[in-house]
């Protein structure tokens, strides 16, 4: 299949992107349920790192003595099963990896990009997943509306190893796009058709969206029609 390598890469990246984003959401929910958030106004963000089969979500803040890790949520392979969290007293400095990831997250979020939403979530992944040095920071358009599905508006930013410089910036879609579930957020769409001109094949963002909403996508590119269902991208037909 043409673009087989690109499709395999998109499938892999999309699956990792969703897993890390999901772990970040669970970590945030744990602190919300414990009453730590939004009470602790020191928190300025988080980094989520894979640890074995699970994840560690570190919540960081700027203190007079510098950037510090304030709270840690440890998650197993099933991120929703028996999460463990700890509030650090005293807060500790982040290690070199967490510091670089946090700086990369901040640098990307402050960079110039076409925003399709007032709310963006971030995921930081090693650049080596794309054969690059530095950090891949995904800026994921999000919403608080349970009936809204955000399809487009996501970006991928490559940031230097120390997290301070933007090396590349790529819009994973050329248009902002949302869909609504009529009657409320508990209902599901049967699927949605997406016009995509940024790349000839679907990207990791399409896989992420399909996994996030459990929603099949039909993606129309210059090379034809593609089906995206979860982590599986399938070529359907040649462009007419």
C-alpha positions as CSV (number, residue, x, y, z in Angstrom):
1,X,0.0,0.0,0.0
2,X,1.2,3.5,-0.9
3,X,2.1,5.5,2.3
4,X,2.3,2.3,4.3
5,X,5.1,3.7,6.5
6,X,3.2,6.9,7.1
7,X,0.1,5.0,8.0
8,X,1.9,2.7,10.4
9,X,3.5,5.7,12.0
10,X,0.2,7.5,12.4
11,X,-1.4,4.5,13.9
12,X,1.4,4.1,16.5
13,X,1.6,7.8,17.4
14,X,-2.1,8.2,17.6
15,X,-2.4,5.3,20.0
16,X,0.4,6.7,22.3
17,X,-1.0,10.2,22.0
18,X,-4.4,9.0,23.3
19,X,-2.9,6.9,26.0
20,X,-0.9,9.7,27.5
21,X,-3.7,12.2,27.1
22,X,-6.0,9.8,28.9
23,X,-3.5,9.3,31.7
24,X,-3.2,13.0,32.1
25,X,-7.0,13.4,32.3
26,X,-7.2,10.6,35.0
27,X,-4.4,12.2,37.0
28,X,-6.2,15.5,36.9
29,X,-9.5,13.9,38.0
30,X,-7.7,12.2,40.9
31,X,-6.6,15.5,42.3
32,X,-10.0,17.1,41.7
33,X,-11.7,14.3,43.6
34,X,-9.2,14.7,46.4
35,X,-9.9,18.4,46.6
36,X,-6.3,19.3,45.7
37,X,-7.5,21.1,42.6
38,X,-8.4,23.8,42.1
39,X,-7.6,24.6,45.7
40,X,-3.8,24.5,45.2
41,X,-3.3,27.6,43.1
42,X,0.4,27.0,42.8
43,X,-0.1,24.4,40.1
44,X,0.9,25.6,36.7
45,X,0.8,22.5,34.6
46,X,1.8,18.8,34.5
47,X,4.0,16.3,32.6
48,X,3.0,12.7,32.0
49,X,5.7,10.1,31.7
50,X,5.4,6.4,30.9
51,X,6.7,4.2,33.6
52,X,6.8,0.5,32.7
53,X,3.2,-0.5,31.8
54,X,1.8,2.6,33.6
55,X,2.3,6.4,33.9
56,X,3.4,9.0,36.4
57,X,1.7,12.4,36.2
58,X,3.6,15.2,37.9
59,X,1.9,18.5,38.7
60,X,4.4,21.4,38.9
61,X,4.3,24.9,40.1
62,X,6.6,28.0,40.3
63,X,7.7,28.6,43.9
64,X,10.1,31.3,45.1
65,X,12.9,28.8,45.0
66,X,12.0,27.8,41.4
67,X,10.0,25.2,39.6
68,X,8.9,22.3,41.9
69,X,7.0,19.1,41.7
70,X,4.0,19.5,44.0
71,X,1.9,16.4,43.5
72,X,2.4,13.0,41.8
73,X,-0.2,10.6,40.6
74,X,0.9,7.1,39.8
75,X,-1.2,5.0,37.4
76,X,-1.1,1.4,36.4
77,X,-1.7,-0.3,33.1
78,X,-5.4,0.2,33.7
79,X,-5.2,3.9,34.5
80,X,-8.6,4.0,36.1
81,X,-7.8,1.1,38.5
82,X,-6.4,2.1,42.0
83,X,-4.6,5.3,41.1
84,X,-2.2,6.5,43.8
85,X,-1.3,10.1,44.5
86,X,1.0,11.9,46.8
87,X,1.4,15.6,47.7
88,X,5.1,16.3,48.3
89,X,6.2,18.1,51.4
90,X,8.5,19.7,50.8
91,X,8.0,19.9,47.0
92,X,11.0,18.7,45.1
93,X,12.9,20.0,42.0
94,X,11.9,18.1,38.8
95,X,14.6,15.9,37.3
96,X,16.2,16.8,34.0
97,X,13.6,15.0,31.9
98,X,10.6,16.4,33.6
99,X,12.1,19.9,33.5
100,X,12.7,19.7,29.8
101,X,9.2,18.3,29.1
102,X,7.6,21.1,31.2
103,X,9.7,23.7,29.4
104,X,8.8,22.2,26.0
105,X,5.1,22.2,26.9
106,X,5.3,25.9,27.9
107,X,7.3,26.9,24.9
108,X,4.9,25.2,22.5
109,X,1.8,26.6,24.2
110,X,3.3,30.1,23.9
111,X,4.2,29.7,20.3
112,X,2.2,31.1,17.4
113,X,-0.4,28.7,16.0
114,X,-3.9,28.9,14.6
115,X,-6.1,28.3,17.6
116,X,-9.5,26.7,17.0
117,X,-10.6,26.6,20.6
118,X,-10.1,28.7,23.8
119,X,-9.1,25.5,25.5
120,X,-6.1,23.3,24.5
121,X,-4.6,20.2,26.2
122,X,-1.0,19.3,25.7
123,X,0.9,16.0,25.4
124,X,4.7,15.8,25.3
125,X,6.3,12.8,23.6
126,X,10.0,12.0,22.8
127,X,11.0,13.3,19.4
128,X,12.6,9.9,18.6
129,X,9.1,8.6,17.9
130,X,9.3,10.6,14.6
131,X,13.1,10.0,14.2
132,X,13.9,13.5,15.5
133,X,15.7,14.9,18.5
134,X,13.9,17.0,21.0
135,X,10.2,16.8,22.1
136,X,7.0,16.5,20.2
137,X,4.4,18.7,21.9
138,X,0.9,18.1,20.7
139,X,-1.5,21.0,21.2
140,X,-4.9,19.3,21.2
141,X,-8.0,21.5,20.7
142,X,-10.5,20.6,23.5
143,X,-14.0,21.6,24.7
144,X,-15.9,21.5,28.0
145,X,-19.2,21.0,26.1
146,X,-20.1,17.3,26.4
147,X,-22.2,17.4,23.2
148,X,-19.3,18.7,21.1
149,X,-16.7,16.6,19.3
150,X,-13.5,18.5,18.3
151,X,-12.3,17.0,15.1
152,X,-9.8,19.6,13.7
153,X,-7.5,22.2,15.1
154,X,-4.7,20.1,16.5
155,X,-1.0,20.9,16.1
156,X,2.3,19.2,16.5
157,X,5.3,21.3,17.6
158,X,8.9,20.0,17.7
159,X,10.8,21.7,20.5
160,X,14.5,21.5,21.3
161,X,15.9,19.0,23.8
162,X,16.2,21.6,26.5
163,X,12.6,22.6,25.9
164,X,13.3,26.3,25.0
165,X,13.1,26.6,21.2
166,X,10.6,25.7,18.6
167,X,12.2,23.8,15.8
168,X,9.2,22.9,13.7
169,X,5.4,23.5,13.8
170,X,2.9,21.6,11.9
171,X,-0.9,22.0,11.7
172,X,-2.4,18.5,11.7
173,X,-5.5,19.9,9.9
174,X,-6.0,22.9,7.7
175,X,-9.4,23.7,9.1
176,X,-11.1,24.0,12.5
177,X,-13.8,21.4,12.7
178,X,-16.3,20.3,15.3
179,X,-19.4,18.0,15.3
180,X,-22.3,18.0,17.7
181,X,-24.3,15.2,19.2
182,X,-27.9,16.3,19.2
183,X,-29.7,15.6,22.4
184,X,-26.6,15.5,24.7
185,X,-23.2,13.9,25.2
186,X,-24.4,10.4,26.0
187,X,-25.4,9.7,22.4
188,X,-22.9,8.6,19.7
189,X,-22.4,9.6,16.1
190,X,-22.3,6.8,13.6
191,X,-19.3,8.4,12.0
192,X,-18.1,11.5,10.3
193,X,-16.6,12.5,7.0
194,X,-13.5,14.7,7.2
195,X,-11.9,16.6,4.3
196,X,-8.1,16.6,4.9
197,X,-5.6,18.4,2.7
198,X,-2.6,18.7,5.0
199,X,-1.2,15.3,4.2
200,X,-2.0,12.6,1.6
201,X,-2.9,10.1,4.3
202,X,-4.6,10.4,7.7
203,X,-2.4,11.5,10.6
204,X,-2.0,10.6,14.3
205,X,-4.6,13.3,15.1
206,X,-7.3,11.3,13.2
207,X,-6.4,8.1,15.2
208,X,-6.5,10.2,18.4
209,X,-9.9,11.6,17.6
210,X,-11.3,8.2,16.7
211,X,-10.0,6.7,20.0
212,X,-11.1,9.7,22.1
213,X,-14.7,9.7,20.9
214,X,-14.9,6.0,19.9
215,X,-15.9,7.5,16.5
216,X,-15.2,6.1,13.0
217,X,-13.8,8.7,10.6
218,X,-13.9,8.7,6.8
219,X,-11.0,10.9,5.8
220,X,-10.9,12.4,2.2
221,X,-7.4,13.3,1.1
222,X,-5.9,14.2,-2.3
223,X,-5.0,10.5,-2.7
224,X,-8.5,9.1,-1.9
225,X,-10.8,8.0,0.9
226,X,-9.5,6.4,4.1
227,X,-11.3,4.8,7.0
228,X,-10.0,5.4,10.6
229,X,-11.4,3.2,13.3
230,X,-9.5,3.3,16.5
231,X,-5.9,2.5,15.8
232,X,-6.7,1.1,12.4
233,X,-6.3,3.1,9.2
234,X,-7.6,1.5,6.0
235,X,-7.4,2.7,2.4
236,X,-11.0,2.6,0.9
237,X,-10.8,4.0,-2.7
238,X,-8.8,6.2,-5.1
239,X,-9.7,9.9,-5.4
240,X,-12.0,10.6,-8.2
